[in-house]
């Protein structure tokens, strides 16, 4: 069984080449056979006139049969043909071939109506294929109807001259071209094999590279890329493989980074819990008030660990698509108003004002999930806003989407960090963000907005501060009519 794709391609190409060459050879043989047979007949037909006239001239000047026959034999030997003289009864009276003479045999001579040929130089002859004395011959004679017989002053009893050749010499005349045909076919076959080899190599090279890269990825080496040439299907497959390899490599790095980040985030509370519980176990805490304070710290650290695990599980469900998102009209302005009211103490503690600028738009989505988006974005804005500054949250409708902007005037996010701001555990300034935040809030926002078929972007500079822009699909119902329907009676 052939397992190599390249070998199978070469064999397929070779089979096609052989079939084409065979078909061309067969067609060429039939065409050449007829063509060369015609040429052979014409070449022999050219001899009929001159030899016949030479014979007539010898008879006319009175040469004897003993003198004429050797001369005709010499003509036959020189032109490699067989000269026959046939009397009026159709009997052969002379045959230039002494080895197997047809003298005395009855020869079915060609008649003017058999097969008449006239060549470009005006020479006309008749020919026919006959079987005589066990020989298969082509017999040629001058076409007396087209000859100026008025100039021929010969007795009626004089024999007629015919030229005969074995039929195989005519029908096989094309075989002389067969070696050249085979040579040309061989050259074409070699050229075709070279081209098909290069083509097969071009097709299989990316596949071989992909096979090696896939095997390397199976061993854990995910940084694989193969060269792409052209725009055909194989090149598209190579591009798709490179995209897959890059995605797998990113996922692998993300997974390793996730494990490192989780380990880092859990190390601090675990260390605190371990230290405090060890202090309790060793009995070094005698003061009840100190024991209560340490117990509160242990509780806070364990609560932080629980929230971190909950956020990780929630984010994992979002990314896997397991979390079901409701699709219903949601009053985004009401959600923002409730969120601002919920975070008023946190904003007061940070000495930050939250200023809503709402446009009264309805969106399609899940109210609880969208509320979490609002909470995470506003908490993030409050955390990084300078003291005595304002955080602005605004909504407006743009066509079929509703836009929510959350702006603060804090220090700008570095340009090289904007692309990572929605990554897990990513924190621009860990010192300012505090130890109570794991860096999962914005990652959850990005996943929730994407689950709602929306988008979230961020831009930041030293003049305008930082703006998070969320776009969500709007409800295809006029805002005013929907709002009036919700007014209390």
C-alpha positions as CSV (number, residue, x, y, z in Angstrom):
1,X,0.0,0.0,0.0
2,X,1.3,3.4,-1.0
3,X,1.3,5.8,2.0
4,X,3.3,8.7,0.6
5,X,1.1,11.5,-0.8
6,X,4.0,12.7,-3.0
7,X,4.5,9.2,-4.4
8,X,0.7,8.9,-5.1
9,X,0.7,12.2,-6.8
10,X,3.7,11.2,-8.9
11,X,2.1,7.9,-9.9
12,X,-1.1,9.7,-10.7
13,X,0.7,12.3,-12.9
14,X,2.7,9.5,-14.5
15,X,-0.4,7.5,-15.3
16,X,-2.0,10.6,-16.9
17,X,1.2,11.3,-18.8
18,X,1.4,7.7,-20.1
19,X,-2.3,7.7,-21.1
20,X,-1.9,11.0,-23.0
21,X,1.3,9.8,-24.7
22,X,-0.3,6.5,-25.7
23,X,-3.4,8.3,-27.1
24,X,-1.1,10.8,-29.0
25,X,1.1,8.0,-30.3
26,X,-1.9,5.9,-31.5
27,X,-3.5,8.9,-33.2
28,X,-0.1,9.9,-34.7
29,X,0.5,6.4,-36.0
30,X,-2.8,6.3,-37.8
31,X,-2.2,9.7,-39.3
32,X,1.4,9.1,-40.2
33,X,0.6,5.7,-41.6
34,X,-1.9,7.1,-44.1
35,X,0.3,10.1,-44.9
36,X,3.5,8.1,-45.3
37,X,1.7,5.5,-47.4
38,X,0.5,8.2,-49.7
39,X,4.0,9.6,-49.9
40,X,5.4,6.2,-50.7
41,X,2.9,5.7,-53.5
42,X,3.6,9.1,-55.0
43,X,7.4,8.5,-54.8
44,X,7.0,5.2,-56.7
45,X,4.4,6.7,-59.0
46,X,7.0,9.2,-60.1
47,X,9.1,6.4,-61.5
48,X,6.4,4.9,-63.6
49,X,6.5,7.6,-66.3
50,X,10.3,7.8,-66.8
51,X,10.9,4.0,-66.8
52,X,7.9,3.4,-69.1
53,X,9.1,6.0,-71.6
54,X,12.7,4.7,-71.4
55,X,11.3,1.2,-72.2
56,X,9.2,2.6,-75.1
57,X,12.2,4.5,-76.5
58,X,14.3,1.3,-76.4
59,X,11.5,-0.6,-78.2
60,X,11.1,2.2,-80.7
61,X,14.8,2.2,-81.7
62,X,14.6,-1.5,-82.2
63,X,16.4,-2.9,-79.2
64,X,16.1,-6.6,-78.7
65,X,14.5,-8.2,-75.7
66,X,17.9,-9.6,-74.6
67,X,19.2,-6.0,-74.6
68,X,16.2,-4.3,-73.0
69,X,15.7,-6.7,-70.1
70,X,19.1,-6.1,-68.5
71,X,18.6,-2.4,-68.8
72,X,15.2,-2.7,-67.0
73,X,16.8,-4.8,-64.3
74,X,19.4,-2.1,-63.8
75,X,16.6,0.5,-63.4
76,X,14.9,-1.8,-60.9
77,X,18.1,-2.3,-58.9
78,X,18.9,1.4,-58.9
79,X,15.5,2.5,-57.7
80,X,14.9,-0.5,-55.5
81,X,11.7,-1.5,-57.2
82,X,10.4,-4.5,-59.2
83,X,9.9,-4.0,-62.9
84,X,7.4,-6.2,-64.7
85,X,6.4,-6.6,-68.4
86,X,3.0,-7.9,-69.0
87,X,1.6,-9.0,-72.4
88,X,-1.9,-8.3,-73.7
89,X,-3.2,-11.5,-72.0
90,X,-2.1,-10.3,-68.6
91,X,0.8,-12.7,-68.4
92,X,4.1,-11.6,-66.9
93,X,6.8,-11.9,-69.6
94,X,9.6,-10.2,-67.6
95,X,10.4,-9.9,-63.9
96,X,13.5,-8.0,-62.7
97,X,13.5,-10.1,-59.6
98,X,15.2,-13.4,-60.6
99,X,15.1,-14.9,-57.1
100,X,11.4,-15.3,-57.1
101,X,10.3,-14.6,-60.6
102,X,6.6,-14.1,-61.5
103,X,7.2,-14.8,-65.2
104,X,4.2,-16.8,-66.5
105,X,1.9,-15.7,-63.7
106,X,-1.3,-13.9,-64.5
107,X,-1.2,-10.4,-63.1
108,X,-4.5,-8.5,-62.3
109,X,-3.2,-5.2,-63.8
110,X,-4.6,-1.9,-62.6
111,X,-7.1,-0.3,-64.8
112,X,-7.7,3.5,-65.2
113,X,-10.7,3.3,-62.9
114,X,-8.9,1.6,-60.0
115,X,-7.0,4.2,-58.1
116,X,-5.9,7.2,-60.2
117,X,-3.5,9.7,-58.8
118,X,-2.3,13.0,-60.2
119,X,0.5,14.8,-58.5
120,X,1.3,18.5,-58.4
121,X,3.8,18.2,-61.3
122,X,1.1,16.7,-63.6
123,X,2.4,13.1,-63.4
124,X,-0.6,10.7,-63.5
125,X,-0.6,7.0,-62.6
126,X,-2.9,4.2,-61.5
127,X,-2.2,1.7,-58.8
128,X,-3.8,-1.3,-57.2
129,X,-3.0,-3.9,-54.6
130,X,-2.9,-7.4,-56.0
131,X,-2.0,-10.9,-54.8
132,X,0.0,-12.9,-57.3
133,X,2.3,-16.0,-56.9
134,X,1.9,-15.8,-53.1
135,X,3.1,-12.1,-53.1
136,X,1.1,-9.1,-51.8
137,X,2.1,-6.3,-54.1
138,X,1.3,-2.7,-55.0
139,X,1.3,-2.4,-58.8
140,X,1.8,0.9,-60.5
141,X,1.3,1.8,-64.2
142,X,1.3,4.9,-66.3
143,X,-2.2,6.4,-66.8
144,X,-2.5,6.0,-70.5
145,X,-5.6,8.1,-70.7
146,X,-3.7,11.2,-69.6
147,X,-0.6,10.4,-71.7
148,X,-0.2,11.9,-75.2
149,X,-0.5,8.5,-76.9
150,X,-0.4,10.1,-80.3
151,X,3.3,10.4,-80.0
152,X,3.6,6.7,-79.2
153,X,4.2,4.8,-82.4
154,X,4.5,1.3,-80.9
155,X,2.9,-2.0,-82.0
156,X,-0.2,-3.0,-80.1
157,X,1.5,-6.4,-79.2
158,X,4.3,-4.7,-77.2
159,X,4.1,-5.6,-73.4
160,X,3.1,-3.0,-70.9
161,X,5.6,-1.9,-68.1
162,X,4.5,-2.1,-64.5
163,X,6.4,-1.3,-61.3
164,X,5.6,-3.5,-58.3
165,X,6.7,-3.2,-54.7
166,X,5.8,-5.3,-51.7
167,X,2.7,-4.0,-50.0
168,X,4.5,-3.9,-46.7
169,X,7.0,-1.4,-48.1
170,X,4.2,1.1,-48.7
171,X,2.0,0.4,-45.7
172,X,5.0,0.3,-43.3
173,X,6.7,3.4,-44.7
174,X,5.5,5.4,-41.7
175,X,7.5,3.1,-39.4
176,X,10.6,5.0,-40.4
177,X,9.3,7.8,-38.4
178,X,8.6,5.6,-35.4
179,X,12.1,6.0,-33.7
180,X,11.8,9.8,-34.0
181,X,8.3,9.6,-32.6
182,X,9.4,7.5,-29.7
183,X,12.3,9.9,-29.1
184,X,10.0,12.8,-29.0
185,X,7.6,11.0,-26.8
186,X,10.5,10.0,-24.4
187,X,11.7,13.6,-24.2
188,X,8.1,14.8,-23.6
189,X,7.7,12.1,-20.9
190,X,11.0,13.1,-19.2
191,X,9.9,16.8,-19.3
192,X,6.5,15.9,-17.9
193,X,7.9,13.8,-15.1
194,X,10.2,16.7,-14.1
195,X,7.4,19.2,-14.1
196,X,5.1,16.8,-12.2
197,X,7.8,16.1,-9.7
198,X,8.2,19.8,-9.1
199,X,4.5,20.2,-8.9
200,X,4.1,17.3,-6.5
201,X,6.9,18.7,-4.4
202,X,5.3,22.1,-4.3
203,X,2.0,20.6,-3.2
204,X,3.4,18.2,-0.6
205,X,6.1,20.5,0.9
206,X,3.7,22.5,3.0
207,X,1.9,19.3,4.0
208,X,5.2,17.8,5.1
209,X,6.0,21.0,7.0
210,X,2.5,21.0,8.6
211,X,3.0,17.4,9.6
212,X,6.3,18.1,11.3
213,X,4.9,21.2,13.0
214,X,1.8,19.3,14.2
215,X,4.1,16.6,15.7
216,X,6.2,19.3,17.4
217,X,3.0,20.8,18.8
218,X,2.0,17.4,20.1
219,X,5.3,17.3,22.0
220,X,4.5,20.6,23.6
221,X,6.4,23.0,21.3
222,X,3.5,25.4,20.2
223,X,5.6,28.1,18.6
224,X,5.3,26.7,15.1
225,X,5.0,28.5,11.7
226,X,5.4,27.2,8.2
227,X,6.2,29.2,5.0
228,X,3.3,30.2,2.8
229,X,3.7,30.6,-0.9
230,X,1.0,31.6,-3.4
231,X,-2.7,31.9,-3.0
232,X,-4.0,28.4,-3.9
233,X,-5.8,25.9,-1.7
234,X,-2.6,24.5,-0.2
235,X,-1.4,28.0,0.7
236,X,-4.8,28.8,2.3
237,X,-4.4,25.5,4.3
238,X,-0.9,26.6,5.4
239,X,-2.3,30.1,6.5
240,X,-5.1,28.4,8.4
241,X,-2.5,26.1,10.1
242,X,-0.4,29.1,11.1
243,X,-3.4,30.9,12.5
244,X,-4.4,27.7,14.4
245,X,-0.8,27.4,15.7
246,X,-0.7,31.0,16.8
247,X,-4.0,30.7,18.6
248,X,-3.0,27.5,20.3
249,X,0.3,29.1,21.3
250,X,-1.6,32.1,22.7
251,X,-4.0,29.9,24.5
252,X,-1.1,27.9,26.0
253,X,0.6,31.0,27.1
254,X,-2.6,32.4,28.5
255,X,-3.2,29.1,30.4
256,X,0.3,29.2,31.9
257,X,-0.1,32.9,32.7
258,X,-3.5,32.1,34.3
259,X,-1.9,29.5,36.5
260,X,0.9,31.8,37.5
261,X,-1.5,34.7,38.2
262,X,-3.9,32.5,40.2
263,X,-0.9,31.1,42.2
264,X,0.3,34.7,42.8
265,X,-3.1,36.0,43.8
266,X,-3.7,33.1,46.2
267,X,-0.2,33.1,47.7
268,X,-0.8,36.3,49.7
269,X,-4.1,35.4,51.4
270,X,-2.9,31.8,52.0
271,X,0.3,33.1,53.6
272,X,-1.7,35.4,55.8
273,X,-4.2,32.7,56.8
274,X,-1.4,30.2,57.5
275,X,0.5,32.7,59.6
276,X,-2.5,33.7,61.7
277,X,-3.8,30.2,62.2
278,X,-0.3,29.1,63.2
279,X,-0.2,31.9,65.8
280,X,-3.5,30.6,67.1
281,X,-2.3,27.1,67.2
282,X,0.9,28.0,69.0
283,X,-1.1,30.0,71.6
284,X,0.9,33.2,71.1
285,X,-2.3,35.3,71.0
286,X,-3.5,35.8,74.6
287,X,-5.4,39.0,74.2
288,X,-9.1,38.4,73.2
289,X,-9.2,41.6,71.3
290,X,-6.1,40.7,69.3
291,X,-7.5,37.3,68.7
292,X,-10.7,38.8,67.4
293,X,-8.8,41.2,65.1
294,X,-6.7,38.3,63.7
295,X,-9.9,36.2,63.2
296,X,-11.4,39.1,61.2
297,X,-8.2,39.3,59.0
298,X,-8.4,35.6,58.4
299,X,-12.1,35.9,57.5
300,X,-11.3,38.8,55.1
301,X,-8.5,36.9,53.4
302,X,-10.7,33.8,53.0
303,X,-13.5,36.0,51.6
304,X,-11.0,37.4,49.1
305,X,-10.0,33.9,48.1
306,X,-13.7,32.9,47.7
307,X,-14.4,36.0,45.5
308,X,-11.4,35.2,43.4
309,X,-12.4,31.6,42.8
310,X,-16.0,32.7,42.1
311,X,-14.8,35.3,39.5
312,X,-12.6,32.7,37.9
313,X,-15.5,30.2,37.7
314,X,-17.8,32.9,36.3
315,X,-15.3,34.0,33.7
316,X,-14.6,30.4,32.7
317,X,-18.4,29.8,32.2
318,X,-18.6,33.0,30.1
319,X,-15.7,32.0,27.9
320,X,-17.0,28.5,27.4
321,X,-20.5,29.7,26.5
322,X,-22.1,27.8,29.3
323,X,-23.6,31.0,30.9
324,X,-27.1,31.6,29.5
325,X,-27.8,35.2,28.5
326,X,-31.4,36.4,28.5
327,X,-32.6,38.4,25.5
328,X,-35.2,41.0,26.6
329,X,-35.6,44.8,26.6
330,X,-33.4,46.4,29.4
331,X,-33.6,50.0,30.5
332,X,-29.8,50.7,30.6
333,X,-30.4,54.1,32.2
334,X,-32.2,52.6,35.1
335,X,-29.4,50.1,35.6
336,X,-26.8,52.9,35.6
337,X,-28.8,55.0,38.1
338,X,-29.1,52.0,40.5
339,X,-25.4,51.3,40.1
340,X,-24.5,54.9,40.9
341,X,-26.7,54.8,44.0
342,X,-25.1,51.4,45.0
343,X,-21.5,52.8,44.7
344,X,-22.1,56.2,46.4
345,X,-20.3,55.2,49.6
346,X,-17.3,53.9,47.7
347,X,-17.2,57.0,45.6
348,X,-17.5,59.2,48.8
349,X,-14.6,57.3,50.4
350,X,-12.5,58.0,47.3
351,X,-13.6,61.6,47.3
352,X,-15.0,61.2,43.7
353,X,-18.2,62.4,42.2
354,X,-20.2,60.2,39.8
355,X,-22.1,62.3,37.3
356,X,-24.7,60.4,35.1
357,X,-25.5,61.9,31.7
358,X,-28.2,59.5,30.4
359,X,-30.0,59.5,27.1
360,X,-32.9,57.2,27.9
361,X,-32.2,54.2,25.6
362,X,-33.3,50.6,25.8
363,X,-31.0,47.7,24.9
364,X,-31.5,44.0,24.2
365,X,-29.8,41.8,26.9
366,X,-29.8,40.3,30.3
367,X,-30.4,42.9,33.1
368,X,-28.3,41.1,35.8
369,X,-25.3,40.7,33.5
370,X,-25.5,44.2,32.2
371,X,-25.7,45.5,35.8
372,X,-22.4,43.7,36.5
373,X,-20.9,45.4,33.5
374,X,-21.9,48.8,34.9
375,X,-20.6,47.9,38.4
376,X,-17.2,46.7,37.2
377,X,-16.7,49.7,34.9
378,X,-17.7,52.3,37.5
379,X,-15.7,50.6,40.3
380,X,-12.7,50.7,38.0
381,X,-13.2,54.3,37.1
382,X,-13.7,55.3,40.8
383,X,-10.6,53.4,41.9
384,X,-8.3,55.2,39.4
385,X,-10.0,58.7,39.5
386,X,-8.0,61.5,41.3
387,X,-9.5,62.9,44.5
388,X,-12.0,65.8,44.1
389,X,-12.6,64.8,40.5
390,X,-15.7,63.5,38.6
391,X,-16.5,60.2,36.9
392,X,-18.9,60.6,34.1
393,X,-21.1,57.9,32.8
394,X,-23.2,58.8,29.7
395,X,-25.5,56.9,27.3
396,X,-26.7,57.8,23.8
397,X,-28.3,56.0,20.9
398,X,-26.4,55.7,17.5
399,X,-28.6,54.0,14.9
400,X,-29.2,50.4,16.0
401,X,-26.8,50.5,18.9
402,X,-26.7,52.2,22.3
403,X,-23.3,53.6,23.5
404,X,-22.3,53.9,27.1
405,X,-19.1,55.9,27.9
406,X,-17.5,55.7,31.4
407,X,-14.8,58.5,31.8
408,X,-12.4,59.5,34.5
409,X,-9.7,62.0,34.6
410,X,-7.0,59.8,36.1
411,X,-3.5,59.2,34.8
412,X,-3.6,57.8,31.3
413,X,-3.0,54.1,30.6
414,X,0.3,53.6,28.8
415,X,-0.2,53.0,25.1
416,X,1.7,49.7,25.2
417,X,-0.7,48.4,27.9
418,X,-4.0,49.3,26.3
419,X,-4.1,46.0,24.3
420,X,-3.8,44.0,27.6
421,X,-6.2,45.9,29.7
422,X,-9.0,43.3,29.3
423,X,-6.7,40.4,30.0
424,X,-7.1,38.3,33.2
425,X,-5.4,39.6,36.3
426,X,-4.0,42.5,34.4
427,X,-3.5,45.7,36.5
428,X,-2.0,48.9,35.2
429,X,-1.0,50.1,38.7
430,X,-1.1,47.4,41.3
431,X,0.0,49.8,44.0
432,X,-3.0,52.1,43.3
433,X,-5.5,49.4,42.6
434,X,-5.0,47.9,46.1
435,X,-4.7,44.4,47.2
436,X,-8.5,43.8,47.3
437,X,-8.8,43.5,43.5
438,X,-7.7,40.6,41.4
439,X,-7.8,42.2,37.9
440,X,-10.6,40.0,36.6
441,X,-13.3,42.8,36.5
442,X,-12.5,44.2,33.0
443,X,-12.0,40.6,31.6
444,X,-15.5,39.8,32.8
445,X,-16.8,43.0,31.2
446,X,-15.3,42.1,27.9
447,X,-16.8,38.6,27.9
448,X,-20.2,39.8,29.0
449,X,-20.4,42.5,26.3
450,X,-19.2,40.1,23.7
451,X,-21.9,37.6,24.9
452,X,-24.5,40.4,24.2
453,X,-23.2,40.8,20.7
454,X,-21.7,44.2,21.6
455,X,-18.2,45.6,21.7
456,X,-16.1,47.4,24.3
457,X,-13.1,49.7,23.6
458,X,-10.8,51.9,25.6
459,X,-8.7,55.0,24.8
460,X,-6.6,57.1,27.1
461,X,-4.5,60.2,27.0
462,X,-3.1,62.8,29.4
463,X,-5.5,65.5,28.3
464,X,-8.9,63.7,28.3
465,X,-8.2,60.9,30.7
466,X,-9.5,57.4,30.2
467,X,-12.8,56.4,28.5
468,X,-14.3,52.9,28.3
469,X,-16.9,52.8,25.5
470,X,-19.5,50.0,25.4
471,X,-21.8,49.4,22.4
472,X,-24.9,47.3,22.8
473,X,-27.7,46.4,20.4
474,X,-30.7,48.7,20.8
475,X,-34.4,47.6,21.1
476,X,-36.2,48.3,17.8
477,X,-39.0,50.2,19.7
478,X,-39.3,53.9,20.0
479,X,-38.0,55.0,23.4
480,X,-40.8,57.4,24.1
481,X,-43.6,54.9,23.6
482,X,-41.8,52.3,25.6
483,X,-41.0,54.8,28.4
484,X,-44.6,56.0,28.6
485,X,-45.8,52.4,28.9
486,X,-43.7,51.9,32.0
487,X,-45.0,55.0,33.7
488,X,-47.1,54.2,36.8
489,X,-50.8,54.8,36.4
